[in-house]
Amino acid sequence: TYTATVNVTVTGPLKEKITSIKRKSGSQVYLKWQKQAGVTGYKVYYRKSGSGKYKAISTTRNAKQNTYTFKGLKKKTTYQFKVRSFITVNGKTYYGPYSAVRKIKTK
């Protein structure tokens, strides 16, 4: 005999929130966001302010890692950053909404 069929709905992660953004020496920027339970990891995006598309600069598959230091950015330039979390279920990736965009100008 078979058991009853169970339908499962996979919902993506919640919206991320960048909790801290700081200039470091020269052309480095430190970014920190909130951790979410049950996610597979996070994807971090950036762009120069006013320029075209965002570029994915980092993907972490560690739900406990919620920081990233951007290195090699141009000095005295304004950048925009955003983050979103994701989960992977049966080989398929589901993304949460992007965080609000945060801006900072390098030294």
N, CA, C and O atoms as CSV, one atom per row, in Angstrom:
chain,resi,resn,atom,element,x,y,z
A,1,THR,N,N,0.839,-1.177,0.000
A,1,THR,CA,C,0.000,0.000,0.000
A,1,THR,C,C,0.886,1.244,0.000
A,1,THR,O,O,2.031,1.225,0.454
A,2,TYR,N,N,0.330,2.286,-0.509
A,2,TYR,CA,C,1.042,3.557,-0.587
A,2,TYR,C,C,0.491,4.526,0.450
A,2,TYR,O,O,-0.663,4.429,0.867
A,3,THR,N,N,1.336,5.453,0.850
A,3,THR,CA,C,0.874,6.515,1.747
A,3,THR,C,C,0.215,7.603,0.913
A,3,THR,O,O,0.328,7.620,-0.312
A,4,ALA,N,N,-0.457,8.488,1.578
A,4,ALA,CA,C,-1.117,9.603,0.889
A,4,ALA,C,C,-0.065,10.523,0.257
A,4,ALA,O,O,1.048,10.647,0.769
A,5,THR,N,N,-0.424,11.160,-0.852
A,5,THR,CA,C,0.458,12.120,-1.516
A,5,THR,C,C,0.458,13.419,-0.728
A,5,THR,O,O,-0.585,13.890,-0.274
A,6,VAL,N,N,1.637,13.984,-0.576
A,6,VAL,CA,C,1.770,15.239,0.138
A,6,VAL,C,C,2.319,16.281,-0.824
A,6,VAL,O,O,3.354,16.058,-1.452
A,7,ASN,N,N,1.644,17.408,-0.946
A,7,ASN,CA,C,2.129,18.508,-1.769
A,7,ASN,C,C,2.886,19.485,-0.893
A,7,ASN,O,O,2.454,19.817,0.211
A,8,VAL,N,N,4.020,19.939,-1.397
A,8,VAL,CA,C,4.851,20.870,-0.651
A,8,VAL,C,C,5.037,22.126,-1.481
A,8,VAL,O,O,5.338,22.045,-2.672
A,9,THR,N,N,4.862,23.277,-0.870
A,9,THR,CA,C,5.115,24.547,-1.538
A,9,THR,C,C,6.396,25.130,-0.981
A,9,THR,O,O,6.535,25.313,0.229
A,10,VAL,N,N,7.334,25.420,-1.872
A,10,VAL,CA,C,8.601,26.000,-1.451
A,10,VAL,C,C,8.485,27.509,-1.570
A,10,VAL,O,O,8.184,28.040,-2.640
A,11,THR,N,N,8.725,28.189,-0.469
A,11,THR,CA,C,8.734,29.651,-0.507
A,11,THR,C,C,10.162,30.117,-0.394
A,11,THR,O,O,10.970,29.512,0.310
A,12,GLY,N,N,10.466,31.172,-1.073
A,12,GLY,CA,C,11.826,31.708,-1.037
A,12,GLY,C,C,12.113,32.383,0.292
A,12,GLY,O,O,11.217,32.565,1.116
A,13,PRO,N,N,13.350,32.747,0.489
A,13,PRO,CA,C,13.746,33.430,1.712
A,13,PRO,C,C,13.109,34.811,1.827
A,13,PRO,O,O,12.559,35.340,0.860
A,14,LEU,N,N,13.191,35.379,3.014
A,14,LEU,CA,C,12.670,36.720,3.261
A,14,LEU,C,C,13.594,37.775,2.666
A,14,LEU,O,O,14.717,37.473,2.261
A,15,LYS,N,N,13.118,38.999,2.618
A,15,LYS,CA,C,13.922,40.104,2.111
A,15,LYS,C,C,15.111,40.340,3.031
A,15,LYS,O,O,14.972,40.346,4.254
A,16,GLU,N,N,16.268,40.531,2.439
A,16,GLU,CA,C,17.484,40.793,3.201
A,16,GLU,C,C,17.520,42.234,3.682
A,16,GLU,O,O,16.795,43.092,3.179
A,17,LYS,N,N,18.375,42.483,4.665
A,17,LYS,CA,C,18.577,43.834,5.175
A,17,LYS,C,C,20.068,44.038,5.409
A,17,LYS,O,O,20.689,43.295,6.168
A,18,ILE,N,N,20.636,45.038,4.759
A,18,ILE,CA,C,22.031,45.391,4.996
A,18,ILE,C,C,22.067,46.160,6.313
A,18,ILE,O,O,21.414,47.194,6.456
A,19,THR,N,N,22.828,45.651,7.264
A,19,THR,CA,C,22.851,46.248,8.601
A,19,THR,C,C,24.025,47.196,8.809
A,19,THR,O,O,23.986,48.047,9.698
A,20,SER,N,N,25.070,47.055,7.993
A,20,SER,CA,C,26.234,47.911,8.164
A,20,SER,C,C,26.998,48.034,6.849
A,20,SER,O,O,27.173,47.057,6.122
A,21,ILE,N,N,27.448,49.248,6.562
A,21,ILE,CA,C,28.305,49.486,5.408
A,21,ILE,C,C,29.330,50.529,5.840
A,21,ILE,O,O,28.972,51.604,6.320
A,22,LYS,N,N,30.618,50.196,5.663
A,22,LYS,CA,C,31.682,51.074,6.150
A,22,LYS,C,C,32.804,51.174,5.129
A,22,LYS,O,O,33.137,50.210,4.439
A,23,ARG,N,N,33.378,52.375,5.054
A,23,ARG,CA,C,34.583,52.558,4.245
A,23,ARG,C,C,35.760,52.028,5.041
A,23,ARG,O,O,35.876,52.260,6.244
A,24,LYS,N,N,36.619,51.320,4.354
A,24,LYS,CA,C,37.867,50.900,4.966
A,24,LYS,C,C,38.978,51.644,4.245
A,24,LYS,O,O,38.711,52.533,3.436
A,25,SER,N,N,40.183,51.295,4.525
A,25,SER,CA,C,41.318,52.007,3.932
A,25,SER,C,C,41.236,52.047,2.408
A,25,SER,O,O,40.936,51.045,1.760
A,26,GLY,N,N,41.507,53.214,1.857
A,26,GLY,CA,C,41.568,53.384,0.395
A,26,GLY,C,C,40.296,52.988,-0.317
A,26,GLY,O,O,39.261,53.638,-0.180
A,27,SER,N,N,40.384,51.924,-1.072
A,27,SER,CA,C,39.282,51.560,-1.960
A,27,SER,C,C,38.561,50.294,-1.498
A,27,SER,O,O,38.129,49.495,-2.329
A,28,GLN,N,N,38.427,50.101,-0.194
A,28,GLN,CA,C,37.730,48.932,0.334
A,28,GLN,C,C,36.433,49.345,1.029
A,28,GLN,O,O,36.349,50.401,1.656
A,29,VAL,N,N,35.429,48.483,0.898
A,29,VAL,CA,C,34.142,48.705,1.555
A,29,VAL,C,C,33.747,47.413,2.261
A,29,VAL,O,O,33.798,46.330,1.677
A,30,TYR,N,N,33.353,47.544,3.527
A,30,TYR,CA,C,32.911,46.415,4.344
A,30,TYR,C,C,31.383,46.424,4.375
A,30,TYR,O,O,30.770,47.453,4.657
A,31,LEU,N,N,30.777,45.282,4.086
A,31,LEU,CA,C,29.320,45.153,4.032
A,31,LEU,C,C,28.889,44.015,4.960
A,31,LEU,O,O,29.490,42.941,4.964
A,32,LYS,N,N,27.835,44.268,5.748
A,32,LYS,CA,C,27.286,43.246,6.635
A,32,LYS,C,C,25.772,43.246,6.489
A,32,LYS,O,O,25.156,44.306,6.374
A,33,TRP,N,N,25.174,42.066,6.493
A,33,TRP,CA,C,23.719,41.946,6.380
A,33,TRP,C,C,23.221,40.967,7.431
A,33,TRP,O,O,24.002,40.235,8.037
A,34,GLN,N,N,21.899,40.964,7.639
A,34,GLN,CA,C,21.310,40.088,8.657
A,34,GLN,C,C,21.389,38.634,8.201
A,34,GLN,O,O,21.336,38.346,7.005
A,35,LYS,N,N,21.514,37.734,9.152
A,35,LYS,CA,C,21.495,36.301,8.852
A,35,LYS,C,C,20.055,35.828,8.822
A,35,LYS,O,O,19.199,36.351,9.535
A,36,GLN,N,N,19.801,34.838,7.992
A,36,GLN,CA,C,18.470,34.229,7.949
A,36,GLN,C,C,18.595,32.738,8.208
A,36,GLN,O,O,19.498,32.079,7.693
A,37,ALA,N,N,17.692,32.220,9.001
A,37,ALA,CA,C,17.667,30.780,9.273
A,37,ALA,C,C,17.137,30.039,8.049
A,37,ALA,O,O,16.230,30.517,7.367
A,38,GLY,N,N,17.702,28.886,7.782
A,38,GLY,CA,C,17.178,28.012,6.739
A,38,GLY,C,C,17.592,28.354,5.322
A,38,GLY,O,O,17.103,27.729,4.381
A,39,VAL,N,N,18.483,29.331,5.132
A,39,VAL,CA,C,18.914,29.651,3.767
A,39,VAL,C,C,20.170,28.861,3.425
A,39,VAL,O,O,20.891,28.396,4.308
A,40,THR,N,N,20.414,28.720,2.140
A,40,THR,CA,C,21.615,28.044,1.656
A,40,THR,C,C,22.791,29.009,1.617
A,40,THR,O,O,23.924,28.621,1.899
A,41,GLY,N,N,22.525,30.272,1.266
A,41,GLY,CA,C,23.592,31.255,1.177
A,41,GLY,C,C,23.076,32.611,0.756
A,41,GLY,O,O,21.877,32.886,0.807
A,42,TYR,N,N,24.016,33.464,0.333
A,42,TYR,CA,C,23.708,34.849,-0.021
A,42,TYR,C,C,24.439,35.229,-1.302
A,42,TYR,O,O,25.510,34.699,-1.596
A,43,LYS,N,N,23.858,36.142,-2.054
A,43,LYS,CA,C,24.474,36.673,-3.260
A,43,LYS,C,C,24.565,38.187,-3.099
A,43,LYS,O,O,23.582,38.839,-2.748
A,44,VAL,N,N,25.753,38.743,-3.357
A,44,VAL,CA,C,26.023,40.162,-3.151
A,44,VAL,C,C,26.256,40.819,-4.509
A,44,VAL,O,O,26.960,40.276,-5.361
A,45,TYR,N,N,25.655,41.997,-4.702
A,45,TYR,CA,C,25.729,42.723,-5.973
A,45,TYR,C,C,26.232,44.141,-5.737
A,45,TYR,O,O,26.046,44.710,-4.662
A,46,TYR,N,N,26.880,44.708,-6.773
A,46,TYR,CA,C,27.328,46.092,-6.671
A,46,TYR,C,C,27.339,46.740,-8.049
A,46,TYR,O,O,27.288,46.064,-9.077
A,47,ARG,N,N,27.406,48.055,-8.041
A,47,ARG,CA,C,27.602,48.832,-9.261
A,47,ARG,C,C,28.062,50.233,-8.870
A,47,ARG,O,O,27.867,50.676,-7.738
A,48,LYS,N,N,28.680,50.923,-9.835
A,48,LYS,CA,C,28.987,52.333,-9.620
A,48,LYS,C,C,27.667,53.073,-9.655
A,48,LYS,O,O,26.788,52.739,-10.450
A,49,SER,N,N,27.520,54.056,-8.818
A,49,SER,CA,C,26.285,54.826,-8.765
A,49,SER,C,C,25.972,55.420,-10.127
A,49,SER,O,O,26.841,56.024,-10.757
A,50,GLY,N,N,24.757,55.256,-10.579
A,50,GLY,CA,C,24.327,55.828,-11.847
A,50,GLY,C,C,24.704,55.019,-13.070
A,50,GLY,O,O,24.318,55.374,-14.184
A,51,SER,N,N,25.456,53.931,-12.888
A,51,SER,CA,C,25.828,53.118,-14.049
A,51,SER,C,C,24.788,52.033,-14.291
A,51,SER,O,O,23.788,51.954,-13.578
A,52,GLY,N,N,25.017,51.224,-15.265
A,52,GLY,CA,C,24.058,50.209,-15.715
A,52,GLY,C,C,23.731,49.119,-14.716
A,52,GLY,O,O,23.381,49.398,-13.569
A,53,LYS,N,N,23.846,47.886,-15.153
A,53,LYS,CA,C,23.411,46.734,-14.379
A,53,LYS,C,C,24.317,46.452,-13.186
A,53,LYS,O,O,25.505,46.777,-13.178
A,54,TYR,N,N,23.708,45.836,-12.185
A,54,TYR,CA,C,24.474,45.363,-11.037
A,54,TYR,C,C,25.269,44.128,-11.447
A,54,TYR,O,O,24.848,43.364,-12.316
A,55,LYS,N,N,26.425,43.944,-10.811
A,55,LYS,CA,C,27.255,42.763,-11.032
A,55,LYS,C,C,27.244,41.940,-9.758
A,55,LYS,O,O,27.362,42.476,-8.656
A,56,ALA,N,N,27.101,40.630,-9.920
A,56,ALA,CA,C,27.207,39.739,-8.770
A,56,ALA,C,C,28.685,39.584,-8.447
A,56,ALA,O,O,29.456,39.096,-9.272
A,57,ILE,N,N,29.080,39.996,-7.254
A,57,ILE,CA,C,30.492,39.952,-6.914
A,57,ILE,C,C,30.816,38.769,-6.010
A,57,ILE,O,O,31.955,38.303,-5.987
A,58,SER,N,N,29.845,38.289,-5.279
A,58,SER,CA,C,30.121,37.197,-4.348
A,58,SER,C,C,28.877,36.339,-4.162
A,58,SER,O,O,27.762,36.846,-4.043
A,59,THR,N,N,29.095,35.036,-4.141
A,59,THR,CA,C,28.046,34.097,-3.764
A,59,THR,C,C,28.628,33.213,-2.684
A,59,THR,O,O,29.643,32.547,-2.892
A,60,THR,N,N,27.992,33.208,-1.541
A,60,THR,CA,C,28.453,32.349,-0.463
A,60,THR,C,C,27.435,31.242,-0.248
A,60,THR,O,O,26.230,31.496,-0.245
A,61,ARG,N,N,27.896,30.053,-0.073
A,61,ARG,CA,C,27.012,28.927,0.211
A,61,ARG,C,C,27.113,28.549,1.687
A,61,ARG,O,O,26.978,27.386,2.067
A,62,ASN,N,N,27.354,29.566,2.496
A,62,ASN,CA,C,27.454,29.390,3.933
A,62,ASN,C,C,26.481,30.368,4.581
A,62,ASN,O,O,26.726,31.575,4.588
A,63,ALA,N,N,25.387,29.861,5.120
A,63,ALA,CA,C,24.348,30.719,5.696
A,63,ALA,C,C,24.840,31.514,6.901
A,63,ALA,O,O,24.200,32.488,7.297
A,64,LYS,N,N,25.965,31.114,7.489
A,64,LYS,CA,C,26.493,31.823,8.650
A,64,LYS,C,C,27.387,32.993,8.246
A,64,LYS,O,O,27.663,33.867,9.067
A,65,GLN,N,N,27.840,33.021,6.997
A,65,GLN,CA,C,28.694,34.129,6.540
A,65,GLN,C,C,27.809,35.271,6.073
A,65,GLN,O,O,27.115,35.159,5.062
A,66,ASN,N,N,27.838,36.370,6.813
A,66,ASN,CA,C,26.977,37.497,6.478
A,66,ASN,C,C,27.772,38.800,6.350
A,66,ASN,O,O,27.261,39.883,6.635
A,67,THR,N,N,29.024,38.677,5.919
A,67,THR,CA,C,29.854,39.859,5.671
A,67,THR,C,C,30.646,39.669,4.391
A,67,THR,O,O,30.880,38.547,3.940
A,68,TYR,N,N,31.050,40.784,3.824
A,68,TYR,CA,C,31.921,40.742,2.645
A,68,TYR,C,C,32.713,42.039,2.594
A,68,TYR,O,O,32.163,43.113,2.842
A,69,THR,N,N,33.998,41.951,2.276
A,69,THR,CA,C,34.832,43.136,2.093
A,69,THR,C,C,35.164,43.256,0.614
A,69,THR,O,O,35.814,42.382,0.040
A,70,PHE,N,N,34.711,44.344,0.002
A,70,PHE,CA,C,34.994,44.628,-1.400
A,70,PHE,C,C,36.365,45.275,-1.478
A,70,PHE,O,O,36.640,46.240,-0.764
A,71,LYS,N,N,37.224,44.752,-2.335
A,71,LYS,CA,C,38.575,45.298,-2.490
A,71,LYS,C,C,38.771,45.741,-3.929
A,71,LYS,O,O,38.111,45.243,-4.842
A,72,GLY,N,N,39.688,46.683,-4.121
A,72,GLY,CA,C,40.040,47.098,-5.472
A,72,GLY,C,C,39.036,48.018,-6.141
A,72,GLY,O,O,39.037,48.145,-7.365
A,73,LEU,N,N,38.180,48.661,-5.360
A,73,LEU,CA,C,37.240,49.618,-5.924
A,73,LEU,C,C,37.981,50.914,-6.250
A,73,LEU,O,O,39.053,51.176,-5.705
A,74,LYS,N,N,37.414,51.710,-7.128
A,74,LYS,CA,C,38.043,52.990,-7.473
A,74,LYS,C,C,37.888,53.975,-6.327
A,74,LYS,O,O,36.845,54.034,-5.675
A,75,LYS,N,N,38.945,54.749,-6.091
A,75,LYS,CA,C,38.919,55.749,-5.028
A,75,LYS,C,C,37.985,56.899,-5.399
A,75,LYS,O,O,37.803,57.224,-6.572
A,76,LYS,N,N,37.400,57.503,-4.364
A,76,LYS,CA,C,36.513,58.663,-4.501
A,76,LYS,C,C,35.383,58.415,-5.506
A,76,LYS,O,O,35.051,59.275,-6.322
A,77,THR,N,N,34.811,57.224,-5.422
A,77,THR,CA,C,33.716,56.825,-6.303
A,77,THR,C,C,32.566,56.326,-5.448
A,77,THR,O,O,32.789,55.638,-4.453
A,78,THR,N,N,31.337,56.663,-5.822
A,78,THR,CA,C,30.165,56.191,-5.092
A,78,THR,C,C,29.696,54.872,-5.682
A,78,THR,O,O,29.551,54.734,-6.896
A,79,TYR,N,N,29.461,53.905,-4.803
A,79,TYR,CA,C,28.996,52.575,-5.204
A,79,TYR,C,C,27.670,52.271,-4.528
A,79,TYR,O,O,27.357,52.803,-3.463
A,80,GLN,N,N,26.902,51.405,-5.169
A,80,GLN,CA,C,25.641,50.928,-4.619
A,80,GLN,C,C,25.750,49.419,-4.416
A,80,GLN,O,O,26.332,48.713,-5.239
A,81,PHE,N,N,25.186,48.936,-3.316
A,81,PHE,CA,C,25.259,47.527,-2.973
A,81,PHE,C,C,23.875,47.005,-2.614
A,81,PHE,O,O,23.036,47.736,-2.086
A,82,LYS,N,N,23.652,45.733,-2.908
A,82,LYS,CA,C,22.430,45.054,-2.478
A,82,LYS,C,C,22.746,43.566,-2.303
A,82,LYS,O,O,23.712,43.049,-2.865
A,83,VAL,N,N,21.915,42.898,-1.517
A,83,VAL,CA,C,22.129,41.490,-1.175
A,83,VAL,C,C,20.799,40.764,-1.264
A,83,VAL,O,O,19.743,41.352,-1.030
A,84,ARG,N,N,20.857,39.483,-1.604
A,84,ARG,CA,C,19.664,38.647,-1.476
A,84,ARG,C,C,20.093,37.236,-1.082
A,84,ARG,O,O,21.177,36.778,-1.443
A,85,SER,N,N,19.243,36.574,-0.353
A,85,SER,CA,C,19.546,35.215,0.088
A,85,SER,C,C,18.867,34.229,-0.857
A,85,SER,O,O,17.989,34.590,-1.641
A,86,PHE,N,N,19.302,32.973,-0.758
A,86,PHE,CA,C,18.701,31.942,-1.593
A,86,PHE,C,C,18.698,30.609,-0.859
A,86,PHE,O,O,19.470,30.376,0.070
A,87,ILE,N,N,17.797,29.744,-1.315
A,87,ILE,CA,C,17.782,28.361,-0.843
A,87,ILE,C,C,17.844,27.464,-2.063
A,87,ILE,O,O,17.367,27.825,-3.139
A,88,THR,N,N,18.434,26.296,-1.886
A,88,THR,CA,C,18.492,25.315,-2.959
A,88,THR,C,C,17.761,24.067,-2.481
A,88,THR,O,O,18.088,23.503,-1.437
A,89,VAL,N,N,16.762,23.641,-3.262
A,89,VAL,CA,C,15.960,22.469,-2.929
A,89,VAL,C,C,15.946,21.561,-4.152
A,89,VAL,O,O,15.546,21.977,-5.239
A,90,ASN,N,N,16.378,20.341,-3.973
A,90,ASN,CA,C,16.418,19.357,-5.065
A,90,ASN,C,C,17.098,19.910,-6.312
A,90,ASN,O,O,16.637,19.675,-7.429
A,91,GLY,N,N,18.180,20.634,-6.124
A,91,GLY,CA,C,18.955,21.153,-7.247
A,91,GLY,C,C,18.421,22.435,-7.859
A,91,GLY,O,O,19.037,22.973,-8.780
A,92,LYS,N,N,17.305,22.937,-7.380
A,92,LYS,CA,C,16.735,24.184,-7.907
A,92,LYS,C,C,16.933,25.301,-6.888
A,92,LYS,O,O,16.727,25.101,-5.691
A,93,THR,N,N,17.336,26.482,-7.369
A,93,THR,CA,C,17.617,27.611,-6.491
A,93,THR,C,C,16.456,28.596,-6.493
A,93,THR,O,O,15.936,28.963,-7.547
A,94,TYR,N,N,16.060,29.017,-5.293
A,94,TYR,CA,C,14.982,29.980,-5.109
A,94,TYR,C,C,15.566,31.205,-4.402
A,94,TYR,O,O,16.161,31.089,-3.331
A,95,TYR,N,N,15.390,32.382,-5.015
A,95,TYR,CA,C,15.949,33.615,-4.468
A,95,TYR,C,C,14.893,34.418,-3.725
A,95,TYR,O,O,13.722,34.437,-4.106
A,96,GLY,N,N,15.325,35.075,-2.667
A,96,GLY,CA,C,14.486,36.022,-1.956
A,96,GLY,C,C,14.593,37.383,-2.616
A,96,GLY,O,O,15.388,37.554,-3.541
A,97,PRO,N,N,13.815,38.353,-2.166
A,97,PRO,CA,C,13.892,39.711,-2.726
A,97,PRO,C,C,15.223,40.373,-2.380
A,97,PRO,O,O,15.880,40.013,-1.404
A,98,TYR,N,N,15.601,41.342,-3.197
A,98,TYR,CA,C,16.810,42.119,-2.933
A,98,TYR,C,C,16.610,42.991,-1.693
A,98,TYR,O,O,15.497,43.412,-1.377
A,99,SER,N,N,17.707,43.244,-1.009
A,99,SER,CA,C,17.680,44.211,0.081
A,99,SER,C,C,17.508,45.600,-0.502
A,99,SER,O,O,17.631,45.796,-1.712
A,100,ALA,N,N,17.226,46.555,0.355
A,100,ALA,CA,C,17.250,47.951,-0.084
A,100,ALA,C,C,18.685,48.275,-0.495
A,100,ALA,O,O,19.633,47.724,0.064
A,101,VAL,N,N,18.842,49.162,-1.465
A,101,VAL,CA,C,20.156,49.542,-1.941
A,101,VAL,C,C,20.813,50.476,-0.932
A,101,VAL,O,O,20.179,51.392,-0.408
A,102,ARG,N,N,22.091,50.227,-0.668
A,102,ARG,CA,C,22.869,51.109,0.209
A,102,ARG,C,C,24.021,51.689,-0.608
A,102,ARG,O,O,24.648,50.984,-1.398
A,103,LYS,N,N,24.297,52.988,-0.410
A,103,LYS,CA,C,25.354,53.687,-1.150
A,103,LYS,C,C,26.470,54.074,-0.198
A,103,LYS,O,O,26.256,54.299,0.993
A,104,ILE,N,N,27.677,54.143,-0.766
A,104,ILE,CA,C,28.828,54.651,-0.015
A,104,ILE,C,C,29.874,55.135,-0.994
A,104,ILE,O,O,30.005,54.600,-2.095
A,105,LYS,N,N,30.617,56.149,-0.590
A,105,LYS,CA,C,31.689,56.698,-1.425
A,105,LYS,C,C,33.028,56.254,-0.849
A,105,LYS,O,O,33.277,56.395,0.348
A,106,THR,N,N,33.890,55.716,-1.713
A,106,THR,CA,C,35.214,55.288,-1.263
A,106,THR,C,C,36.079,56.493,-0.975
A,106,THR,O,O,35.794,57.596,-1.442
A,107,LYS,N,N,37.147,56.287,-0.201
A,107,LYS,CA,C,38.050,57.370,0.194
A,107,LYS,C,C,38.964,57.774,-0.959
A,107,LYS,O,O,39.790,58.673,-0.805
